[in-house]
Amino acid sequence: MTTNKRLYYLDWLRVLAFGLLFVFHSWRPFDHLEWHIKNEDQHTVFDILTLFTHGWRMHVIFLVSGAGTYFAMRC
């Protein structure tokens, strides 16, 4: 019999990753980079945020999803 201990840091990483996903797509109309829709009011701060998070945000989501799948499928 195996005991499954909950990894709360992984749960919080998942919450933060998907929270960032929501906020990321919410600020995209306000940066100067190419996107599906754009607003007239654009600001450079959103450009900096987009360039900072664009390189690693999807990697974090795949990491948390893969870890969740791994822990769900082990016996």
C-alpha positions as CSV (number, residue, x, y, z in Angstrom):
1,M,0.0,0.0,0.0
2,T,1.4,3.4,-1.0
3,T,0.7,6.6,0.7
4,N,0.1,9.6,-1.6
5,K,1.3,12.8,0.0
6,R,-0.1,16.0,-1.6
7,L,2.5,18.4,-3.0
8,Y,1.1,21.8,-2.1
9,Y,3.9,23.7,-3.8
10,L,2.9,22.0,-7.1
11,D,-0.8,23.0,-6.6
12,W,0.3,26.6,-6.0
13,L,2.6,26.6,-9.0
14,R,-0.4,25.4,-11.0
15,V,-2.6,28.2,-9.6
16,L,0.0,30.8,-10.4
17,A,0.8,29.5,-13.9
18,F,-2.8,29.5,-15.0
19,G,-3.4,32.8,-13.2
20,L,-0.5,34.3,-15.2
21,L,-2.0,32.8,-18.4
22,F,-5.3,34.6,-17.8
23,V,-3.6,37.9,-16.9
24,F,-1.1,37.6,-19.8
25,H,-3.9,37.3,-22.4
26,S,-5.8,40.2,-20.7
27,W,-2.9,42.7,-21.1
28,R,-2.0,41.7,-24.7
29,P,-4.4,44.2,-26.3
30,F,-2.5,47.0,-24.5
31,D,1.1,46.2,-25.7
32,H,2.6,47.3,-29.0
33,L,3.4,43.8,-30.3
34,E,1.3,42.0,-32.9
35,W,-1.9,40.4,-31.5
36,H,-5.4,39.5,-32.7
37,I,-7.1,42.6,-31.3
38,K,-5.6,45.9,-30.2
39,N,-6.7,48.9,-28.2
40,E,-5.9,52.5,-29.0
41,D,-4.3,53.0,-25.6
42,Q,-1.1,51.0,-25.5
43,H,1.8,51.2,-23.1
44,T,5.4,50.1,-23.0
45,V,5.1,48.5,-19.6
46,F,3.0,45.8,-21.2
47,D,5.6,45.3,-23.9
48,I,8.2,44.6,-21.2
49,L,5.9,42.2,-19.4
50,T,5.1,40.4,-22.6
51,L,8.8,40.0,-23.5
52,F,9.7,38.9,-20.0
53,T,7.0,36.2,-19.6
54,H,6.8,35.1,-23.2
55,G,9.9,32.9,-23.1
56,W,9.0,30.7,-20.1
57,R,5.3,30.9,-19.3
58,M,4.2,28.0,-21.5
59,H,7.1,25.9,-20.2
60,V,5.8,26.3,-16.7
61,I,2.3,25.2,-17.8
62,F,3.6,22.1,-19.5
63,L,5.8,21.3,-16.5
64,V,2.8,21.5,-14.1
65,S,0.6,19.6,-16.4
66,G,3.2,16.9,-16.9
67,A,3.8,16.6,-13.2
68,G,0.1,16.3,-12.6
69,T,-0.2,13.5,-15.2
70,Y,2.8,11.7,-13.7
71,F,1.4,11.7,-10.2
72,A,-2.1,10.8,-11.4
73,M,-0.9,7.8,-13.4
74,R,1.6,6.2,-10.9
75,C,0.3,3.4,-8.7
